[in-house]
Amino acid sequence: MVDQLFELFLRCFPEYQTSREVFEEQLRPGEAHVIAEYEKGRLAGYAMIHGGSIPVLCVDEELRGQGIGSRLLAAAEDHIRGRGAEKLTLGCGPHYLLQGVPDVGGNVHFFEKRGYTADWTSVNMELPLAEFERSKLSIPPAPDGIVYRFADKGDMPELLAAVEAAEPNWPGIFETCVDPILLAVLDGKIAGFEILAPNSGRFLRPGHQVGCVGCVGVAPAYQERGIGMDMVAHGIQWLKEQGCTLIELRYVWLESWYGKLGFQTTRRQWMGEKVL
């Protein structure tokens, strides 16, 4: 069954090609509630459900326009409603690969017609590293005395407090993180943090070693001082030194901010939701 789910996903979302390993790791199909329709023994479409979220709803392109997607969505809504949920989100649940709805073709219109709305659109961005040099960037300087180093176990209490102050939903991510965590330290205190993953690209880019910058934050007392952007630039340079040739950013809303570092937008995801 997982083979069929994966193969149809790849056909339906050519802009988001990924590996079977990433598909299973991020979407946990074995733990999901899956509603499927078949046409002459062939998987025509499916809705995958985790909690109050639909991380994937797809229909074979050759079979679209026959009401399959509408039936799958209605069945998924009934299932989620029956579990007591008051709101349904598209992506952004406990397990997801595509945050929101890929903003291509008629995807967004399909959900808007059925009562979904979105307050924002997330973007994926990429930065080729062949010509990247931190020293050539035109960005605001960080404060004098800023030091960048990687976190160790002894930093965890202070780090989690800084993360909690900056982004209350992130401490759990840092508690279980196995990737290097870069710290910005000013006057002996943790001012900023970011996760750097040298081999963490989720989407296939043949010929590239894809790294990722994630969960970038600056403690409130240190914001608006140029620390965040300088820290990210420092992290990108480190990833290049580890052999990365491309950086992947996923599900961000600071599009113009990252654009100053050279990132280009590659995809957009509409963050749809509906009150049930």
C-alpha positions in Angstrom: 0.0 0.0 0.0 2.8 2.4 0.9 4.4 1.9 -2.5 1.1 3.0 -4.2 0.8 6.0 -2.0 4.3 7.1 -2.7 4.2 6.6 -6.4 0.9 8.5 -6.8 2.4 11.3 -4.6 5.3 11.7 -7.0 3.0 11.8 -10.0 0.7 14.4 -8.5 3.4 16.7 -7.1 6.3 16.8 -9.7 7.6 20.0 -8.1 8.2 18.1 -4.8 10.1 15.0 -5.8 11.4 13.2 -2.8 12.7 9.8 -1.7 10.7 6.9 -0.4 12.6 7.2 2.9 11.7 10.9 3.4 8.1 10.2 2.4 7.7 7.6 5.1 9.7 9.5 7.7 7.8 12.7 7.3 4.3 11.4 6.6 4.2 8.2 8.6 1.7 6.5 6.3 1.6 3.4 8.5 0.2 5.6 11.4 -2.2 7.6 9.3 -5.8 7.1 8.5 -6.0 6.8 4.7 -9.1 7.1 2.7 -8.6 5.9 -0.9 -10.6 5.5 -4.1 -9.7 3.0 -6.8 -10.5 2.8 -10.5 -10.4 -0.6 -12.1 -8.1 -1.8 -9.4 -5.7 1.2 -9.7 -5.3 3.8 -7.0 -7.1 6.8 -8.2 -6.6 9.1 -5.2 -6.3 9.3 -1.5 -6.6 11.6 1.5 -4.1 11.0 4.3 -5.2 12.1 7.8 -3.2 12.7 11.0 -5.2 14.1 13.8 -7.0 17.2 12.6 -4.9 17.7 9.5 -4.9 16.4 6.0 -1.2 16.4 5.0 -1.8 14.9 1.5 -4.8 14.8 -0.8 -4.1 13.8 -4.3 -5.9 12.4 -7.4 -4.3 10.9 -10.4 -4.1 13.6 -13.1 -5.7 11.3 -15.7 -8.8 10.8 -13.4 -9.4 14.4 -12.3 -12.7 16.1 -13.0 -14.7 13.1 -11.9 -15.5 14.1 -8.4 -12.9 11.9 -6.7 -11.1 14.8 -4.9 -14.5 16.2 -3.7 -15.5 12.8 -2.3 -12.1 12.2 -0.6 -12.2 15.6 1.0 -15.7 15.2 2.3 -14.9 11.8 3.7 -11.8 13.2 5.4 -13.8 16.1 6.9 -16.4 13.7 8.2 -13.7 11.5 9.8 -12.0 14.5 11.5 -15.3 15.9 12.6 -16.2 12.6 14.1 -13.1 12.6 16.2 -14.2 15.9 17.8 -12.0 18.3 16.0 -13.4 21.8 15.5 -10.9 22.9 12.8 -9.2 21.2 10.0 -5.8 22.2 8.7 -4.1 21.4 5.3 -0.6 20.2 6.2 1.1 21.7 9.3 -0.2 18.8 11.5 1.8 16.3 13.6 3.3 14.8 10.4 3.6 16.5 7.0 5.9 16.8 4.0 4.1 19.7 2.2 3.1 22.4 4.6 -0.2 23.7 3.3 -1.4 23.3 -0.3 1.1 23.7 -3.2 0.1 26.9 -4.9 0.1 25.5 -8.5 -2.6 24.9 -11.0 -6.1 24.9 -9.5 -5.1 23.5 -6.1 -6.0 26.6 -4.1 -9.2 27.2 -5.9 -10.3 23.7 -5.3 -10.2 24.2 -1.5 -11.5 27.8 -1.6 -14.6 26.6 -3.3 -15.2 24.2 -0.4 -14.9 26.8 2.4 -11.2 26.9 3.2 -9.4 30.1 3.9 -5.7 31.0 4.6 -4.1 33.9 6.4 -0.7 33.4 4.9 1.4 31.5 2.3 4.6 29.8 3.2 7.5 29.6 0.8 10.4 27.3 0.1 13.6 28.9 -1.0 17.0 27.8 -2.3 20.5 29.2 -2.3 23.2 27.7 -4.7 26.6 27.9 -2.9 29.1 27.9 -5.8 29.6 31.6 -5.6 28.5 32.3 -2.0 30.9 34.2 0.2 29.8 35.6 3.5 32.3 38.5 3.2 30.6 39.7 0.0 27.2 40.1 1.5 25.7 43.6 2.0 23.9 43.1 5.3 23.7 45.0 8.6 26.7 44.3 10.9 26.2 42.3 14.1 27.2 44.0 17.4 30.8 44.1 18.3 31.8 41.1 20.5 29.3 38.6 18.9 30.7 35.0 19.0 29.4 32.1 17.1 29.9 28.5 18.4 28.0 25.2 18.4 25.9 24.2 21.4 26.9 21.4 23.8 24.9 19.6 26.5 25.8 22.2 29.1 24.1 24.9 27.0 20.7 23.2 26.9 19.0 24.9 29.9 19.9 28.4 28.7 19.3 27.5 25.1 15.8 26.2 25.8 14.9 29.3 27.8 16.1 31.5 24.8 14.1 29.4 22.4 11.0 29.5 24.6 11.2 33.3 24.8 11.6 33.7 21.0 9.3 30.9 19.7 7.2 29.1 22.3 6.4 26.2 20.0 10.0 25.3 19.4 11.6 24.0 22.6 10.6 20.4 21.8 12.3 20.6 18.5 15.6 21.6 20.1 15.3 19.1 22.9 15.3 16.2 20.4 17.5 17.8 17.7 20.4 15.6 16.5 21.8 18.2 14.0 24.4 20.9 15.0 22.9 23.9 16.7 24.7 27.2 16.1 24.6 29.8 18.8 25.1 33.5 18.7 26.6 34.5 22.0 26.9 38.1 23.2 28.3 39.2 26.5 28.3 35.5 27.6 24.6 35.1 26.9 22.8 33.1 24.2 21.3 35.7 21.9 20.4 33.6 18.9 20.3 30.1 17.6 19.7 28.1 14.4 19.8 24.4 13.4 22.2 23.5 10.6 21.8 20.2 8.8 24.5 19.4 6.2 22.5 16.5 4.7 18.9 17.3 5.3 17.3 18.3 2.0 13.8 16.8 1.7 13.4 17.3 -2.0 15.6 15.7 -4.7 18.3 17.8 -6.3 20.5 15.5 -8.4 24.1 16.4 -8.3 23.9 18.5 -5.1 24.7 18.0 -1.5 21.7 19.8 0.0 22.0 21.4 3.4 19.3 23.1 5.4 19.0 26.1 7.8 16.1 25.7 10.2 14.5 27.2 13.3 16.3 30.5 13.2 15.6 32.7 16.2 16.8 35.6 18.3 15.9 36.1 21.9 13.6 39.1 22.4 16.2 41.2 24.2 18.6 40.9 21.3 16.3 41.4 18.3 16.6 44.2 15.8 20.4 44.3 16.2 21.5 42.5 13.0 22.3 39.3 14.9 19.8 37.0 13.1 21.0 37.7 9.5 24.7 37.7 10.4 24.2 34.4 12.2 22.4 32.8 9.2 25.2 34.0 6.9 27.8 32.5 9.3 25.8 29.2 9.2 25.6 29.2 5.4 29.3 29.6 5.1 29.8 26.7 7.5 27.5 24.5 5.5 29.5 25.3 2.4 32.7 24.3 4.2 31.0 20.9 4.9 30.6 20.2 1.2 27.0 21.5 0.7 26.4 22.9 -2.8 22.8 24.0 -2.2 20.8 25.3 0.8 17.1 24.4 1.1 14.8 26.6 3.2 11.3 25.1 3.9 8.1 26.8 5.1 9.2 30.3 5.8 7.3 33.6 5.6 10.3 36.0 5.8 10.7 35.9 2.1 12.3 39.3 1.6 14.5 38.9 4.7 16.1 35.7 3.3 16.2 37.3 -0.1 18.8 39.7 1.2 21.1 36.7 1.8 20.6 35.5 -1.8 17.8 33.0 -1.4 15.3 32.6 -4.3 11.7 31.4 -3.9 11.1 28.0 -5.5 7.6 27.0 -4.2 4.6 28.5 -2.4 2.2 26.7 -0.1 -1.2 28.1 0.8 -1.9 27.6 4.5 -5.5 26.6 4.3 -7.8 25.7 7.1 -11.6 25.3 7.8 -13.8 25.5 10.8 -15.8 22.3 10.9 
